[in-house]
């Protein structure tokens, strides 16, 4: 480009000198340039065209290089670059760079739908999130896989990993348990769809753990009502708990809370209601002793019941 500019500049100087000399010689009657200078200007025009063509070619080459760089930087995946990016995604996945792999699989999947690689890419997409411990995203894509490719060899594993992802996403018992309820539904769906699976026992263990989390939350609610002296509300909560979570490890403690609740409720009641409410204390203890005879809460409840029986005898003596 510098060479072209230099030629153009020299030509301009030459033309200026010619015109200057022609005017000088014209004053003395001598013609420096021919009167008919068409050939001269034709050559100059031709030279200018050549310069334009050279300049345009240079611009086109630069634009092509720029376009190539832009395409390379954009990193967009198309059918031509599919195999290249698929190998790159697999390389990320095998090296444990799961987030980078997931980003590529996400772009590859729409192009792979209807091809033999479609189900593989979707599964690896979900698994990349799972390995990266992004369990909610993993659950979403595993569930999508199970729906789209129910007849494949990885369908059962995708459904199982959906269960695990939901289980790992379940929050602590004191938080909202909406995700836990969804996880329980997912476990039941797996058991329904794969009744002969070798993972049934594992799913039942997950189901028990999820239900225990709900039971603990309910138990804490029972305890809260009792500690705030909402005695009647405590009785209702205990009945609901035993209806749903009677096999829970927290059931003996809930019944022990009921024994204490009924005893305190009786002591704080008006005189004519005390007798029946102390009787309720004995009934709740009998329920605890019958259902969970091996529980350590039975011995603690026995002390309360002894006092309740003493109060009942006093009330009976007063009636006499």
N, C-alpha and C positions, 0 to 999 in steps of 0.2 A: 504493500500500500504506500509506503514511504517513497519507493522508487517511482510509482505512478505519479504521485504529487510533484516529485522533482522534475519529471518530464513535462508535466503540464505547466509548471512555473517557468521552465526554460523556454518553452514554446511561446508563452505570453510575453516574455522579455524580447524574444526574437521579433514577434509581430510589432511590438511597440517601436523597436529600433527601425524596422522597415518603414513604418509609417512616418517616423521622424525624418529619416533620410530621404524618403520620397518627397516630403514637403520641402526639404532643403534643396534638393536637386531641381525641384519644379521651379524654384525661384531663379535658377541658372539656366533653365530650359532643358535639363537632362532628366529623363524618366528612369527612376530606379526600378519600379515594378512595371510590368506590362499593363497596357490598358485593359486588356482582357485577362482578368485574374480568376476566372472561373475554376481553372484547374487547381490553383492554389487553395482556394476556399473549399473545393471539393475534398482535397486531401486533408484539410484541417477538420472538416465535418466528419470525414471517415475516421479520423483519429479520435475525435470526441466520442463517436459511437463506440469505438473500441474501448475507450476509457470507461464509458457507461457500462458496457457489457462486463468488463473485468470487475468493476465495482459491484455490480449486481450479483455476479457469481460469488464474490467474497461475502456479501451479505447473506446470500442463500446458504453458503456453507456454515456461517456463524449461526443462522437460525436453525439449521438442522442439528448442529451440535447442542444448541440450547434446548431444542425440543427433546432430544435424546436424554439430556441431563434431567430435564423436568419430569419425563416419564420415569426415569430411574429413581428420582427422589420421591415421586408420588407413591410408589410402591403398590399401586393398584393391581389386583390380580384379574387376569382375563384368561380366556381359553388357551392362548398361546403360552402364557407364563404359568399355567396351572401346575404342571409337573414340577417346575422349579420351586414354586412356593410350597407345594405339598412336601417335597423332600426337606425343605427348610423347616417346616412345621414339625415334621417327624424328628428332625435333628434336635430341635428345641425340646420336644417331648421326651426323647430318650436321654437327654442331658439333665432333665429335671427342671428346665425353664418353662414351667407349666403356664404361667401367665402369658408369655410371649407365644407359646404354642396355641393357646386358646384364641388369641387375637387373629392368628392366621387361619385356624380352623373355622372361625366364624365367617371369614371372607371366602374360604374355599367351599363351604357347604352348599350355598345356593347354586354354585356352578356344578356341583357333584350330584345334585338330585336327579334320579333316574339312571345313574351310572353305577357300576359295581362298587365304587368307592363311597357311595352316598352314606350307607349305614355305618361304615367304618369311621368316616370323618365325624359324623354326628356323635358317635359313641366316644371318640377320642376328645371331641370338644367338651362333652359333659365330664369326662374323666379328668381332663386338665383342670377344670374348676374344682373337682372333688379332691384331687391331689394337692391343689393349692389352698384347700380348706375354705373355699368359698361355697359353703354347703347349700345355701338357698339357690344360687345360680346352678349348681350341680343338680339339685333335685328337679329344677324346672326342665333342664335339658335331658336328664335321664328319663323323666316322665314322658317327654316329647318323643324320645327314642322308642320307648316301650309302646307308645300308641302308633307310631309310624311303621315300625318294623317288628310286629308281634311274633312273626314266625321265624326270626333269625336265631342263631345260636346264642347271641348276646342279649336276647330279650329278657330272660330271667335274671341275668346279672344286672341289667339296667334297672329292672324293677326292684331288686334287692338293694342296689345302691341308692335308689330313690328313698327307700325306707331308712337306710342308714343316714343319708343326708338330712332327712327330716328329723330324725332322732338327734343328730348332732346340732341341729338348728334350734331344738327345743330349749327355751330359756330356763333360768332358775325358777324354783317353785313359787317364789313370792312375786314374780312378774306375771303379766297377762299370759294365759296358757292357750291362746288360740292356735299357735303353731303346734303345740303338743297334741291338741285334738285332731288337727290335720294329720299329724304323724300316726296317730292311732288308726285313723281311717286308711292311711296308706298301708299299714301293716295288715289290716284286715283284708284289703284288696289283694295284697300279695298272697295271703293264705288262700283266698278264694280262687285266684287265677293259677296258682301253682301248689295245689294241695299235696302233691307227692314230692315236693322239692326237698332236697337234703338240708335246706336252710330253714325249714319250718321251726325247729327247736330254737335256733338263733332268733328268729322273728318273735317267737313266744317270749323269750327273755327280754327282748326290746319292748314288747307290749307290756310286760309286767313292770318294767322300769318306768315306762311312761305313765302307767296307771298309778304307780306308787307316788310319782311326782304330783299328780292331781290329788291323790289322797292326802299327801302331806299339806298341800295348800288348804284343803278342806279342814284338816285337823287343826291347823293354825287359826282358821276362822272360828272353829268351835272354842278354842282356847281364848281367843280374843273376846268372844261374847261372854264367856264365863268370867274372865278377869274384869270386865266392865259391868258385872252383876246383871246382865241381861239373861235372867234365869230361864224364862219361858222360851226365848229365842235360842238359847243353848240346847234345850230339850228338842226343839224342832230340827236344829242343825245335826244333832246326834242321830236322830231317826233317819234323816236323809243320808247321812254318812254311812250308816249301817246297811241301808238299802242298796247302796252302790258299791261300797268298799268293805264289805264284811270280811273278806279274806285278806285285807291289807294288814301289814305289820303294824300299822298305826291304830288298828281297831281296838286293841286292849287299852291303849292309853286314852282313846276317845271315851270308852266306857268308864274308865276311872274318873275322867273329868265329869262325866254325868253323875257318878256317885257323889262326888264333892259338890257339884252344882245343886243336886236335889237336897243334900243335907243343909247347905248354906241357905237355900231357898226356904226350907222348912223353919230354920231358926229365925229368919227375918220376917216370917209371915205372921199374920194376926193369929190370935189364940185358937180360934175355931178351925183354922186351916192347917195348923201344924201337924196334927195327927196323920192325916192323909199324905202329907208331903214327906214326913219321916218314913212312912210306909213306902213311898216311891223310892226313897234311898235304898231300902232293903231289896226292892224289886230290881233296881239297876245293878246292885251288887250281885244278886243271884244270876243275872244275865252275864255279868263279867265272869263269875266263877264257873258257870256251866259251859260257856263258849270257849273260854281261854283259861282252863284250869292250871296250865303250866306257867302262866304269865306272872312276872314279878309284881305286877300291880295288884294282884289278889291280896297279898299280905298287907300292902299299904291301905287298901280299901277296907280290910277287915277292921282296922282301928276305928275308922269312921263309922262303920256299921255298928260296932259295939256301943258307941256313944248314941247313935240313932235309936238303938234298942232301949237304952236307958231312958231316953226322952219319951219313948212310946209308953214304957211302964209308968213313968210319972204322970203322963197325961191320963192313962187308964185309971190310975189311983185317984186322981182328982174327980173323975166322973163318978166314982163310987161315993 
